[in-house]
Each structure stands twice: as structure tokens, then as C-alpha cells.
Amino acid sequence: MDTERPVSLLYASGDGVRVAWVDTAKGMCIILVVMMHVVLGIGDRMGTEGFLHPVVAFAAPFRMPDFFLISGLFLARVIDRDWRRYADKRVLHFLYFYVLWLVIQSIIRFGDVADGSVTGLIEHLAWSMVQPFSTLWFVYMLAIFSVVTKLLRGVPVWALLGSAALLEIAPIHTGAILVDEFAARYVYFLAGYLLAPQIFKLADWALAHKPAALVGLVLWAVVNGFLALTPSGLTEAGTLATLPFISLIAGTLGAVAMVLISALLAGTPLGRPLDYAGRHAIAVYLAFFLPMAVTREILLRLGIIEDVGVISLIVLIVAVLAPLVAERIVRNTPLNFLFVRPRFARISPERSGARPQPAE
């Protein structure tokens, strides 16, 4: 960790020294992702839109680019380790949570995914190892990105980033999540890894030049809003922000904007709840689907609230808070394995000498 980094960006936790704005960025990411699933799902069920639909549309260009950019920031710390230790930290870690929550989600949705049969469940689980399942696809992709990046670490930076950018620009829509999401998202993960020093300097700059950062964010918001909310007029692209080249620019600018926003919010009263959510972001990603589905069904069946936006907001709050509460309840209990990787799921627990690894 760079000890010259502004003190306001650092804080101590049980896991060591953390970067506050990174956790704040993670918190914003998880809220935006859950919001998308909540709002679009309720909108489809009710056949109309609410006041959160424009927010979801506005965030579409940068929601996942920012997530993968942040996910690659600290890869340089471990990428030069031998494959055994690297695979434990960056591959098995994510696969453990993917498989665990794949089984949990599949059992809960047994009738839908397995046609009510054990054979169907086994086939579904096997297929999900090739075609990432539902909301868990990003955990799967983090493991894939980590393997590919280590294999390619000897390739020149310009060639890596350039090739990944071309993949993002190319109209790759095969229907295979592994292929499509790799092409669309890998450039941002790479950028987080390869440009980490510059990204941290950008966050430092935002703190040192707050007025300029705020002006830049206002300009970005106008441009992003125009691109994200303006129809492209083409059947293969919904908005201007989804067009080739423009999608890469919008995603990059949005990820940069999120770094600036996170740096400005970190340590403030508004930033502290985001920071807490960010420190436990994977717990929310893994578990939000159940409180989301249950709360949605209850509200829709009761019919007491008719406004799509209000229903979406209530479901969003429950879907984010419930996993955080659950994580806190099971912490230091036998159920801790739901959100903390236990020693038995490590390649070399005897070599690590460390406590079980959180799902961060």
C-alpha cells in the first residue's frame, strides 16, 4: 500500500489497511446492480415504468465497467505469485462462492431450473459450469479474467489493452455469456490492473481539486445522460451509448467518473454507508436475489402500493440491507461459510497460516 496516499483515503480494518474510496465505489456498484434487477423485474411484471427506470438507464453505460475496473485494481499484488498461490487467491476463491451459491439458488428455484427432477438439477448444475447462471455470472467471470490475465502478463501493455478494446468494440453477440461478457468487459478489468497507479492518482487529484472534479462530473453527467437516454434508431442498438466505439468511450468515462465520485464521498456521512456496503459487497451480490424476490411478490400480491417506483425503491432497500444483516448475523457462526471461504476450501491452508478468506 502506498503510504504517501492521502490519509483520508486509508483506514484500518480487521483485514488490514483498506482504501476508503475503493470500498465506496464497490458500495455504489452493488446498489446500481441490485437496482437494475429490481427495477427492470418489477417494471416487466407491472407492464409500466417508474421514477427509477431513468436512473437504471443512466447507469447502464458504466455500471459493469466500473465494477470490473475496481475488481482489477489490486491484481498486481498477487499476479507474480506461483500458480498454486495465485489460483487459490484469484480463481478458487471466486469459484467457491460461485458453486456454493449456484447450488443454493438452484435448490431454491428447483422447479424452474430443474423441471422438478434431480436429474434436471444435475444437468442444470453441469451446464452452469459452462454457461454462468443468473446473477452469479460476474463471480464466474472474475475467475476467468484472473486466469487469462496471468497467462498474458508477458504481453506488452499496449497490445493487451488494444486487443481487449477491439473485443469490446466488436459486435460479439453469440448468446454464450462466457464469450459475450468476456468480450464486453475484459478491457475494464485489464485497465484496472494495468492502470492502477494512474487510477489512484486520479482519486488523489479529485481530493486535491474538488471544484474542478465537480465541474468535470457535471459535464460527464450531461454527456452520459444524453448517450444513455437517446435512442440510436438502430434495431441492433438500443441507445447511443450501446453503439460500437461509443460504448467503450461511455464505459471508460463512466468508470473514471465513479472513481471521482467515490473519492469525494469517501469518509463523508453519505459515503460511510456506501463504504460498509462495499466492504461486504460480494455478500450482497450473492444473496440479494432471495429478499428481492420475496419482497417483490409480497408487495405485488398485496396490491396496497400501485406506484412502480415506490415498490421498486422498497424492494431495492430490502434487497441490499437483508444480505448485509444476514452476513452480520452469521459472522463467527457455523454458517459463516456462506460469505467467508473456509480453510478446507483453500488449496494450501497450511501454507497460508491465515484466517478464512472473506468474499471480497
Disulfide bonds with the S-S distance in Angstrom:
none
